[in-house]
Amino acid sequence: MNVTVIGEEIKIFAHIITCLSKLGEQLNLELNMHQRSMKLQTVNSTKSAFVQFTLLSNFFTQFDFIRNRNQKYQIILKHFLSVFR
């Protein structure tokens, strides 16, 4: 995956990550090749709340797939959030 976010969109992306970190501890990130989108989702520890943001490719300055298939990643939100501070 190769995505680039610059300008005002980086602030929006940081707010999304902050929002997700307030609910859950783990970020599930999914890149969908056919929809050309990125899904960011988390669930709380008791699995009683869930939130998902879907960002289309036009949100990003650059949005390319390195592999020709959908990709899924799990990231610890606490560590990912520290990048935006």
SEFIZA-3560 file (N, C-alpha, C; in Angstrom, 3 decimals):
REM SEFIZA-3560
<numar><xx>0.852</xx><yy>-1.160</yy><zz>0.000</zz><atom>N</atom></numar>
<numar><xx>0.000</xx><yy>0.000</yy><zz>0.000</zz><atom>CA</atom></numar>
<numar><xx>0.894</xx><yy>1.218</yy><zz>0.000</zz><atom>C</atom></numar>
<numar><xx>0.492</xx><yy>2.207</yy><zz>-0.723</zz><atom>N</atom></numar>
<numar><xx>1.216</xx><yy>3.462</yy><zz>-0.774</zz><atom>CA</atom></numar>
<numar><xx>0.189</xx><yy>4.579</yy><zz>-0.804</zz><atom>C</atom></numar>
<numar><xx>-0.016</xx><yy>5.229</yy><zz>0.347</zz><atom>N</atom></numar>
<numar><xx>-0.972</xx><yy>6.331</yy><zz>0.421</zz><atom>CA</atom></numar>
<numar><xx>-0.264</xx><yy>7.563</yy><zz>0.965</zz><atom>C</atom></numar>
<numar><xx>-0.694</xx><yy>8.714</yy><zz>0.479</zz><atom>N</atom></numar>
<numar><xx>-0.128</xx><yy>9.980</yy><zz>0.918</zz><atom>CA</atom></numar>
<numar><xx>-1.264</xx><yy>10.919</yy><zz>1.282</zz><atom>C</atom></numar>
<numar><xx>-1.118</xx><yy>11.565</yy><zz>2.436</zz><atom>N</atom></numar>
<numar><xx>-2.100</xx><yy>12.545</yy><zz>2.895</zz><atom>CA</atom></numar>
<numar><xx>-1.339</xx><yy>13.826</yy><zz>3.220</zz><atom>C</atom></numar>
<numar><xx>-1.768</xx><yy>14.940</yy><zz>2.637</zz><atom>N</atom></numar>
<numar><xx>-1.123</xx><yy>16.226</yy><zz>2.944</zz><atom>CA</atom></numar>
<numar><xx>-2.190</xx><yy>17.298</yy><zz>3.124</zz><atom>C</atom></numar>
<numar><xx>-1.747</xx><yy>18.442</yy><zz>3.614</zz><atom>N</atom></numar>
<numar><xx>-2.647</xx><yy>19.592</yy><zz>3.736</zz><atom>CA</atom></numar>
<numar><xx>-3.710</xx><yy>19.400</yy><zz>4.793</zz><atom>C</atom></numar>
<numar><xx>-4.870</xx><yy>19.934</yy><zz>4.510</zz><atom>N</atom></numar>
<numar><xx>-6.000</xx><yy>19.905</yy><zz>5.448</zz><atom>CA</atom></numar>
<numar><xx>-6.442</xx><yy>18.475</yy><zz>5.757</zz><atom>C</atom></numar>
<numar><xx>-6.250</xx><yy>17.560</yy><zz>4.810</zz><atom>N</atom></numar>
<numar><xx>-6.671</xx><yy>16.176</yy><zz>5.008</zz><atom>CA</atom></numar>
<numar><xx>-5.899</xx><yy>15.488</yy><zz>6.128</zz><atom>C</atom></numar>
<numar><xx>-4.659</xx><yy>15.912</yy><zz>6.373</zz><atom>N</atom></numar>
<numar><xx>-3.887</xx><yy>15.288</yy><zz>7.451</zz><atom>CA</atom></numar>
<numar><xx>-4.525</xx><yy>15.608</yy><zz>8.803</zz><atom>C</atom></numar>
<numar><xx>-5.096</xx><yy>16.799</yy><zz>8.950</zz><atom>N</atom></numar>
<numar><xx>-5.790</xx><yy>17.154</yy><zz>10.193</zz><atom>CA</atom></numar>
<numar><xx>-7.039</xx><yy>16.287</yy><zz>10.364</zz><atom>C</atom></numar>
<numar><xx>-7.765</xx><yy>16.099</yy><zz>9.295</zz><atom>N</atom></numar>
<numar><xx>-8.966</xx><yy>15.258</yy><zz>9.336</zz><atom>CA</atom></numar>
<numar><xx>-8.577</xx><yy>13.829</yy><zz>9.691</zz><atom>C</atom></numar>
<numar><xx>-7.529</xx><yy>13.326</yy><zz>9.049</zz><atom>N</atom></numar>
<numar><xx>-7.062</xx><yy>11.965</yy><zz>9.317</zz><atom>CA</atom></numar>
<numar><xx>-6.651</xx><yy>11.823</yy><zz>10.784</zz><atom>C</atom></numar>
<numar><xx>-5.957</xx><yy>12.825</yy><zz>11.322</zz><atom>N</atom></numar>
<numar><xx>-5.540</xx><yy>12.792</yy><zz>12.730</zz><atom>CA</atom></numar>
<numar><xx>-6.751</xx><yy>12.798</yy><zz>13.662</zz><atom>C</atom></numar>
<numar><xx>-7.783</xx><yy>13.556</yy><zz>13.311</zz><atom>N</atom></numar>
<numar><xx>-9.008</xx><yy>13.572</yy><zz>14.125</zz><atom>CA</atom></numar>
<numar><xx>-9.704</xx><yy>12.205</yy><zz>14.095</zz><atom>C</atom></numar>
<numar><xx>-9.674</xx><yy>11.566</yy><zz>12.957</zz><atom>N</atom></numar>
<numar><xx>-10.262</xx><yy>10.220</yy><zz>12.840</zz><atom>CA</atom></numar>
<numar><xx>-9.524</xx><yy>9.244</yy><zz>13.744</zz><atom>C</atom></numar>
<numar><xx>-8.202</xx><yy>9.270</yy><zz>13.703</zz><atom>N</atom></numar>
<numar><xx>-7.398</xx><yy>8.374</yy><zz>14.539</zz><atom>CA</atom></numar>
<numar><xx>-7.639</xx><yy>8.666</yy><zz>16.023</zz><atom>C</atom></numar>
<numar><xx>-7.741</xx><yy>9.941</yy><zz>16.383</zz><atom>N</atom></numar>
<numar><xx>-8.026</xx><yy>10.317</yy><zz>17.766</zz><atom>CA</atom></numar>
<numar><xx>-9.381</xx><yy>9.787</yy><zz>18.207</zz><atom>C</atom></numar>
<numar><xx>-10.374</xx><yy>9.940</yy><zz>17.359</zz><atom>N</atom></numar>
<numar><xx>-11.716</xx><yy>9.444</yy><zz>17.654</zz><atom>CA</atom></numar>
<numar><xx>-11.701</xx><yy>7.932</yy><zz>17.874</zz><atom>C</atom></numar>
<numar><xx>-11.029</xx><yy>7.217</yy><zz>16.992</zz><atom>N</atom></numar>
<numar><xx>-10.945</xx><yy>5.760</yy><zz>17.111</zz><atom>CA</atom></numar>
<numar><xx>-10.237</xx><yy>5.351</yy><zz>18.398</zz><atom>C</atom></numar>
<numar><xx>-9.201</xx><yy>6.087</yy><zz>18.768</zz><atom>N</atom></numar>
<numar><xx>-8.425</xx><yy>5.724</yy><zz>19.965</zz><atom>CA</atom></numar>
<numar><xx>-9.215</xx><yy>5.926</yy><zz>21.254</zz><atom>C</atom></numar>
<numar><xx>-10.235</xx><yy>6.779</yy><zz>21.226</zz><atom>N</atom></numar>
<numar><xx>-11.061</xx><yy>6.992</yy><zz>22.408</zz><atom>CA</atom></numar>
<numar><xx>-12.023</xx><yy>5.836</yy><zz>22.649</zz><atom>C</atom></numar>
<numar><xx>-12.260</xx><yy>5.055</yy><zz>21.627</zz><atom>N</atom></numar>
<numar><xx>-13.195</xx><yy>3.936</yy><zz>21.756</zz><atom>CA</atom></numar>
<numar><xx>-12.476</xx><yy>2.599</yy><zz>21.940</zz><atom>C</atom></numar>
<numar><xx>-11.467</xx><yy>2.353</yy><zz>21.119</zz><atom>N</atom></numar>
<numar><xx>-10.815</xx><yy>1.049</yy><zz>21.157</zz><atom>CA</atom></numar>
<numar><xx>-9.311</xx><yy>1.143</yy><zz>21.269</zz><atom>C</atom></numar>
<numar><xx>-8.692</xx><yy>-0.006</yy><zz>21.389</zz><atom>N</atom></numar>
<numar><xx>-7.244</xx><yy>-0.077</yy><zz>21.521</zz><atom>CA</atom></numar>
<numar><xx>-6.562</xx><yy>-0.519</yy><zz>20.233</zz><atom>C</atom></numar>
<numar><xx>-7.300</xx><yy>-1.142</yy><zz>19.357</zz><atom>N</atom></numar>
<numar><xx>-6.722</xx><yy>-1.701</yy><zz>18.141</zz><atom>CA</atom></numar>
<numar><xx>-7.418</xx><yy>-1.131</yy><zz>16.907</zz><atom>C</atom></numar>
<numar><xx>-6.629</xx><yy>-0.736</yy><zz>15.932</zz><atom>N</atom></numar>
<numar><xx>-7.148</xx><yy>-0.224</yy><zz>14.669</zz><atom>CA</atom></numar>
<numar><xx>-7.128</xx><yy>-1.345</yy><zz>13.646</zz><atom>C</atom></numar>
<numar><xx>-8.268</xx><yy>-1.592</yy><zz>13.034</zz><atom>N</atom></numar>
<numar><xx>-8.347</xx><yy>-2.508</yy><zz>11.907</zz><atom>CA</atom></numar>
<numar><xx>-8.405</xx><yy>-1.653</yy><zz>10.651</zz><atom>C</atom></numar>
<numar><xx>-7.414</xx><yy>-1.806</yy><zz>9.810</zz><atom>N</atom></numar>
<numar><xx>-7.298</xx><yy>-1.011</yy><zz>8.594</zz><atom>CA</atom></numar>
<numar><xx>-7.443</xx><yy>-1.949</yy><zz>7.409</zz><atom>C</atom></numar>
<numar><xx>-8.353</xx><yy>-1.613</yy><zz>6.512</zz><atom>N</atom></numar>
<numar><xx>-8.591</xx><yy>-2.457</yy><zz>5.342</zz><atom>CA</atom></numar>
<numar><xx>-8.553</xx><yy>-1.606</yy><zz>4.087</zz><atom>C</atom></numar>
<numar><xx>-7.743</xx><yy>-2.032</yy><zz>3.138</zz><atom>N</atom></numar>
<numar><xx>-7.688</xx><yy>-1.382</yy><zz>1.824</zz><atom>CA</atom></numar>
<numar><xx>-8.458</xx><yy>-2.244</yy><zz>0.842</zz><atom>C</atom></numar>
<numar><xx>-9.437</xx><yy>-1.635</yy><zz>0.200</zz><atom>N</atom></numar>
<numar><xx>-10.271</xx><yy>-2.353</yy><zz>-0.761</zz><atom>CA</atom></numar>
<numar><xx>-9.892</xx><yy>-1.904</yy><zz>-2.163</zz><atom>C</atom></numar>
<numar><xx>-9.328</xx><yy>-2.816</yy><zz>-2.927</zz><atom>N</atom></numar>
<numar><xx>-8.842</xx><yy>-2.498</yy><zz>-4.262</zz><atom>CA</atom></numar>
<numar><xx>-9.983</xx><yy>-2.151</yy><zz>-5.216</zz><atom>C</atom></numar>
<numar><xx>-11.097</xx><yy>-2.852</yy><zz>-5.125</zz><atom>N</atom></numar>
<numar><xx>-12.197</xx><yy>-2.646</yy><zz>-6.067</zz><atom>CA</atom></numar>
<numar><xx>-12.964</xx><yy>-1.360</yy><zz>-5.778</zz><atom>C</atom></numar>
<numar><xx>-13.154</xx><yy>-1.035</yy><zz>-4.510</zz><atom>N</atom></numar>
<numar><xx>-13.842</xx><yy>0.201</yy><zz>-4.148</zz><atom>CA</atom></numar>
<numar><xx>-12.880</xx><yy>1.382</yy><zz>-4.072</zz><atom>C</atom></numar>
<numar><xx>-11.584</xx><yy>1.095</yy><zz>-4.139</zz><atom>N</atom></numar>
<numar><xx>-10.534</xx><yy>2.106</yy><zz>-3.988</zz><atom>CA</atom></numar>
<numar><xx>-10.798</xx><yy>2.939</yy><zz>-2.734</zz><atom>C</atom></numar>
<numar><xx>-10.822</xx><yy>2.225</yy><zz>-1.609</zz><atom>N</atom></numar>
<numar><xx>-11.129</xx><yy>2.874</yy><zz>-0.342</zz><atom>CA</atom></numar>
<numar><xx>-10.291</xx><yy>2.291</yy><zz>0.788</zz><atom>C</atom></numar>
<numar><xx>-10.251</xx><yy>3.046</yy><zz>1.879</zz><atom>N</atom></numar>
<numar><xx>-9.594</xx><yy>2.606</yy><zz>3.106</zz><atom>CA</atom></numar>
<numar><xx>-10.636</xx><yy>2.645</yy><zz>4.213</zz><atom>C</atom></numar>
<numar><xx>-10.784</xx><yy>1.529</yy><zz>4.916</zz><atom>N</atom></numar>
<numar><xx>-11.689</xx><yy>1.472</yy><zz>6.058</zz><atom>CA</atom></numar>
<numar><xx>-10.853</xx><yy>1.443</yy><zz>7.327</zz><atom>C</atom></numar>
<numar><xx>-11.210</xx><yy>2.299</yy><zz>8.264</zz><atom>N</atom></numar>
<numar><xx>-10.568</xx><yy>2.361</yy><zz>9.564</zz><atom>CA</atom></numar>
<numar><xx>-11.644</xx><yy>2.041</yy><zz>10.587</zz><atom>C</atom></numar>
<numar><xx>-11.418</xx><yy>1.024</yy><zz>11.401</zz><atom>N</atom></numar>
<numar><xx>-12.453</xx><yy>0.632</yy><zz>12.358</zz><atom>CA</atom></numar>
<numar><xx>-11.843</xx><yy>0.121</yy><zz>13.651</zz><atom>C</atom></numar>
<numar><xx>-12.655</xx><yy>0.223</yy><zz>14.701</zz><atom>N</atom></numar>
<numar><xx>-12.269</xx><yy>-0.306</yy><zz>16.006</zz><atom>CA</atom></numar>
<numar><xx>-13.529</xx><yy>-0.718</yy><zz>16.759</zz><atom>C</atom></numar>
<numar><xx>-13.325</xx><yy>-1.517</yy><zz>17.782</zz><atom>N</atom></numar>
<numar><xx>-14.414</xx><yy>-1.957</yy><zz>18.662</zz><atom>CA</atom></numar>
<numar><xx>-13.897</xx><yy>-1.816</yy><zz>20.098</zz><atom>C</atom></numar>
<numar><xx>-14.797</xx><yy>-1.489</yy><zz>21.029</zz><atom>N</atom></numar>
<numar><xx>-14.342</xx><yy>-1.328</yy><zz>22.411</zz><atom>CA</atom></numar>
<numar><xx>-14.073</xx><yy>-2.694</yy><zz>23.051</zz><atom>C</atom></numar>
<numar><xx>-13.506</xx><yy>-2.672</yy><zz>24.238</zz><atom>N</atom></numar>
<numar><xx>-13.058</xx><yy>-3.908</yy><zz>24.881</zz><atom>CA</atom></numar>
<numar><xx>-14.202</xx><yy>-4.868</yy><zz>25.213</zz><atom>C</atom></numar>
<numar><xx>-15.392</xx><yy>-4.339</yy><zz>25.477</zz><atom>N</atom></numar>
<numar><xx>-16.531</xx><yy>-5.208</yy><zz>25.786</zz><atom>CA</atom></numar>
<numar><xx>-17.326</xx><yy>-5.592</yy><zz>24.536</zz><atom>C</atom></numar>
<numar><xx>-16.870</xx><yy>-5.114</yy><zz>23.400</zz><atom>N</atom></numar>
<numar><xx>-17.507</xx><yy>-5.385</yy><zz>22.103</zz><atom>CA</atom></numar>
<numar><xx>-18.962</xx><yy>-4.925</yy><zz>22.056</zz><atom>C</atom></numar>
<numar><xx>-19.229</xx><yy>-3.812</yy><zz>22.754</zz><atom>N</atom></numar>
<numar><xx>-20.582</xx><yy>-3.259</yy><zz>22.743</zz><atom>CA</atom></numar>
<numar><xx>-20.694</xx><yy>-2.004</yy><zz>21.883</zz><atom>C</atom></numar>
<numar><xx>-19.558</xx><yy>-1.510</yy><zz>21.384</zz><atom>N</atom></numar>
<numar><xx>-19.564</xx><yy>-0.328</yy><zz>20.523</zz><atom>CA</atom></numar>
<numar><xx>-18.549</xx><yy>-0.516</yy><zz>19.400</zz><atom>C</atom></numar>
<numar><xx>-18.893</xx><yy>0.011</yy><zz>18.250</zz><atom>N</atom></numar>
<numar><xx>-18.081</xx><yy>-0.157</yy><zz>17.050</zz><atom>CA</atom></numar>
<numar><xx>-18.139</xx><yy>1.149</yy><zz>16.262</zz><atom>C</atom></numar>
<numar><xx>-17.023</xx><yy>1.547</yy><zz>15.679</zz><atom>N</atom></numar>
<numar><xx>-17.015</xx><yy>2.723</yy><zz>14.809</zz><atom>CA</atom></numar>
<numar><xx>-16.163</xx><yy>2.408</yy><zz>13.578</zz><atom>C</atom></numar>
<numar><xx>-16.610</xx><yy>2.944</yy><zz>12.449</zz><atom>N</atom></numar>
<numar><xx>-15.894</xx><yy>2.721</yy><zz>11.188</zz><atom>CA</atom></numar>
<numar><xx>-15.927</xx><yy>4.000</yy><zz>10.365</zz><atom>C</atom></numar>
<numar><xx>-14.785</xx><yy>4.343</yy><zz>9.815</zz><atom>N</atom></numar>
<numar><xx>-14.670</xx><yy>5.440</yy><zz>8.866</zz><atom>CA</atom></numar>
<numar><xx>-14.214</xx><yy>4.843</yy><zz>7.537</zz><atom>C</atom></numar>
<numar><xx>-14.837</xx><yy>5.263</yy><zz>6.457</zz><atom>N</atom></numar>
<numar><xx>-14.435</xx><yy>4.832</yy><zz>5.124</zz><atom>CA</atom></numar>
<numar><xx>-13.956</xx><yy>6.049</yy><zz>4.360</zz><atom>C</atom></numar>
<numar><xx>-12.702</xx><yy>5.997</yy><zz>3.915</zz><atom>N</atom></numar>
<numar><xx>-12.110</xx><yy>7.087</yy><zz>3.148</zz><atom>CA</atom></numar>
<numar><xx>-11.921</xx><yy>6.617</yy><zz>1.714</zz><atom>C</atom></numar>
<numar><xx>-12.483</xx><yy>7.352</yy><zz>0.779</zz><atom>N</atom></numar>
<numar><xx>-12.327</xx><yy>7.012</yy><zz>-0.634</zz><atom>CA</atom></numar>
<numar><xx>-10.981</xx><yy>7.511</yy><zz>-1.140</zz><atom>C</atom></numar>
<numar><xx>-10.546</xx><yy>6.976</yy><zz>-2.248</zz><atom>N</atom></numar>
<numar><xx>-9.214</xx><yy>7.288</yy><zz>-2.779</zz><atom>CA</atom></numar>
<numar><xx>-9.022</xx><yy>8.774</yy><zz>-3.063</zz><atom>C</atom></numar>
<numar><xx>-10.095</xx><yy>9.501</yy><zz>-3.367</zz><atom>N</atom></numar>
<numar><xx>-9.929</xx><yy>10.931</yy><zz>-3.665</zz><atom>CA</atom></numar>
<numar><xx>-9.631</xx><yy>11.758</yy><zz>-2.410</zz><atom>C</atom></numar>
<numar><xx>-9.731</xx><yy>11.173</yy><zz>-1.217</zz><atom>N</atom></numar>
<numar><xx>-9.321</xx><yy>11.842</yy><zz>0.019</zz><atom>CA</atom></numar>
<numar><xx>-7.804</xx><yy>11.978</yy><zz>0.069</zz><atom>C</atom></numar>
<numar><xx>-7.105</xx><yy>11.046</yy><zz>-0.535</zz><atom>N</atom></numar>
<numar><xx>-5.656</xx><yy>10.969</yy><zz>-0.475</zz><atom>CA</atom></numar>
<numar><xx>-5.011</xx><yy>11.656</yy><zz>-1.684</zz><atom>C</atom></numar>
<numar><xx>-3.815</xx><yy>12.197</yy><zz>-1.457</zz><atom>N</atom></numar>
<numar><xx>-3.041</xx><yy>12.769</yy><zz>-2.555</zz><atom>CA</atom></numar>
<numar><xx>-2.563</xx><yy>11.650</yy><zz>-3.473</zz><atom>C</atom></numar>
<numar><xx>-2.175</xx><yy>10.541</yy><zz>-2.877</zz><atom>N</atom></numar>
<numar><xx>-1.735</xx><yy>9.360</yy><zz>-3.624</zz><atom>CA</atom></numar>
<numar><xx>-2.349</xx><yy>8.131</yy><zz>-2.980</zz><atom>C</atom></numar>
<numar><xx>-2.853</xx><yy>7.225</yy><zz>-3.791</zz><atom>N</atom></numar>
<numar><xx>-3.492</xx><yy>6.011</yy><zz>-3.293</zz><atom>CA</atom></numar>
<numar><xx>-3.194</xx><yy>4.885</yy><zz>-4.283</zz><atom>C</atom></numar>
<numar><xx>-2.189</xx><yy>4.074</yy><zz>-3.966</zz><atom>N</atom></numar>
<numar><xx>-1.759</xx><yy>3.003</yy><zz>-4.865</zz><atom>CA</atom></numar>
<numar><xx>-1.671</xx><yy>1.687</yy><zz>-4.117</zz><atom>C</atom></numar>
<numar><xx>-1.953</xx><yy>0.619</yy><zz>-4.840</zz><atom>N</atom></numar>
<numar><xx>-1.808</xx><yy>-0.724</yy><zz>-4.298</zz><atom>CA</atom></numar>
<numar><xx>-0.495</xx><yy>-1.304</yy><zz>-4.786</zz><atom>C</atom></numar>
<numar><xx>0.255</xx><yy>-1.868</yy><zz>-3.860</zz><atom>N</atom></numar>
<numar><xx>1.498</xx><yy>-2.540</yy><zz>-4.232</zz><atom>CA</atom></numar>
<numar><xx>1.181</xx><yy>-3.966</yy><zz>-4.657</zz><atom>C</atom></numar>
<numar><xx>0.255</xx><yy>-4.578</yy><zz>-3.945</zz><atom>N</atom></numar>
<numar><xx>-0.197</xx><yy>-5.929</yy><zz>-4.299</zz><atom>CA</atom></numar>
<numar><xx>-1.563</xx><yy>-5.805</yy><zz>-4.953</zz><atom>C</atom></numar>
<numar><xx>-1.872</xx><yy>-6.696</yy><zz>-5.841</zz><atom>N</atom></numar>
<numar><xx>-3.155</xx><yy>-6.646</yy><zz>-6.549</zz><atom>CA</atom></numar>
<numar><xx>-4.232</xx><yy>-7.423</yy><zz>-5.804</zz><atom>C</atom></numar>
<numar><xx>-4.421</xx><yy>-7.055</yy><zz>-4.542</zz><atom>N</atom></numar>
<numar><xx>-5.486</xx><yy>-7.681</yy><zz>-3.746</zz><atom>CA</atom></numar>
<numar><xx>-5.797</xx><yy>-6.776</yy><zz>-2.568</zz><atom>C</atom></numar>
<numar><xx>-6.942</xx><yy>-7.041</yy><zz>-1.935</zz><atom>N</atom></numar>
<numar><xx>-7.302</xx><yy>-6.299</yy><zz>-0.735</zz><atom>CA</atom></numar>
<numar><xx>-6.292</xx><yy>-6.596</yy><zz>0.360</zz><atom>C</atom></numar>
<numar><xx>-6.078</xx><yy>-5.621</yy><zz>1.214</zz><atom>N</atom></numar>
<numar><xx>-5.092</xx><yy>-5.769</yy><zz>2.276</zz><atom>CA</atom></numar>
<numar><xx>-5.726</xx><yy>-5.402</yy><zz>3.605</zz><atom>C</atom></numar>
<numar><xx>-5.370</xx><yy>-6.151</yy><zz>4.660</zz><atom>N</atom></numar>
<numar><xx>-5.878</xx><yy>-5.891</yy><zz>6.003</zz><atom>CA</atom></numar>
<numar><xx>-4.706</xx><yy>-5.821</yy><zz>6.971</zz><atom>C</atom></numar>
<numar><xx>-4.800</xx><yy>-4.852</yy><zz>7.889</zz><atom>N</atom></numar>
<numar><xx>-3.765</xx><yy>-4.651</yy><zz>8.885</zz><atom>CA</atom></numar>
<numar><xx>-4.416</xx><yy>-4.410</yy><zz>10.236</zz><atom>C</atom></numar>
<numar><xx>-3.707</xx><yy>-4.762</yy><zz>11.297</zz><atom>N</atom></numar>
<numar><xx>-4.128</xx><yy>-4.442</yy><zz>12.658</zz><atom>CA</atom></numar>
<numar><xx>-2.990</xx><yy>-3.669</yy><zz>13.308</zz><atom>C</atom></numar>
<numar><xx>-3.344</xx><yy>-2.515</yy><zz>13.866</zz><atom>N</atom></numar>
<numar><xx>-2.354</xx><yy>-1.608</yy><zz>14.435</zz><atom>CA</atom></numar>
<numar><xx>-2.819</xx><yy>-1.216</yy><zz>15.836</zz><atom>C</atom></numar>
<numar><xx>-1.889</xx><yy>-1.150</yy><zz>16.762</zz><atom>N</atom></numar>
<numar><xx>-2.224</xx><yy>-0.678</yy><zz>18.105</zz><atom>CA</atom></numar>
<numar><xx>-2.384</xx><yy>0.836</yy><zz>18.027</zz><atom>C</atom></numar>
<numar><xx>-3.571</xx><yy>1.310</yy><zz>18.367</zz><atom>N</atom></numar>
<numar><xx>-3.905</xx><yy>2.725</yy><zz>18.204</zz><atom>CA</atom></numar>
<numar><xx>-3.010</xx><yy>3.650</yy><zz>19.021</zz><atom>C</atom></numar>
<numar><xx>-2.634</xx><yy>3.245</yy><zz>20.213</zz><atom>N</atom></numar>
<numar><xx>-1.794</xx><yy>4.085</yy><zz>21.071</zz><atom>CA</atom></numar>
<numar><xx>-0.495</xx><yy>4.451</yy><zz>20.358</zz><atom>C</atom></numar>
<numar><xx>0.097</xx><yy>3.492</yy><zz>19.675</zz><atom>N</atom></numar>
<numar><xx>1.354</xx><yy>3.734</yy><zz>18.968</zz><atom>CA</atom></numar>
<numar><xx>1.124</xx><yy>4.559</yy><zz>17.703</zz><atom>C</atom></numar>
<numar><xx>0.045</xx><yy>4.264</yy><zz>16.993</zz><atom>N</atom></numar>
<numar><xx>-0.262</xx><yy>4.981</yy><zz>15.760</zz><atom>CA</atom></numar>
<numar><xx>-0.608</xx><yy>6.435</yy><zz>16.059</zz><atom>C</atom></numar>
<numar><xx>-1.314</xx><yy>6.679</yy><zz>17.139</zz><atom>N</atom></numar>
<numar><xx>-1.710</xx><yy>8.030</yy><zz>17.530</zz><atom>CA</atom></numar>
<numar><xx>-0.505</xx><yy>8.895</yy><zz>17.857</zz><atom>C</atom></numar>
<numar><xx>0.541</xx><yy>8.298</yy><zz>18.400</zz><atom>N</atom></numar>
<numar><xx>1.742</xx><yy>9.082</yy><zz>18.784</zz><atom>CA</atom></numar>
<numar><xx>2.400</xx><yy>9.730</yy><zz>17.570</zz><atom>C</atom></numar>
<numar><xx>2.169</xx><yy>9.240</yy><zz>16.382</zz><atom>N</atom></numar>
<numar><xx>2.726</xx><yy>9.834</yy><zz>15.160</zz><atom>CA</atom></numar>
<numar><xx>2.127</xx><yy>11.227</yy><zz>14.924</zz><atom>C</atom></numar>
<numar><xx>0.910</xx><yy>11.454</yy><zz>15.364</zz><atom>N</atom></numar>
<numar><xx>0.207</xx><yy>12.702</yy><zz>15.087</zz><atom>CA</atom></numar>
<numar><xx>0.353</xx><yy>13.744</yy><zz>16.199</zz><atom>C</atom></numar>
<numar><xx>1.116</xx><yy>13.459</yy><zz>17.210</zz><atom>N</atom></numar>
<numar><xx>1.301</xx><yy>14.411</yy><zz>18.315</zz><atom>CA</atom></numar>
<numar><xx>2.524</xx><yy>15.239</yy><zz>18.097</zz><atom>C</atom></numar>
//
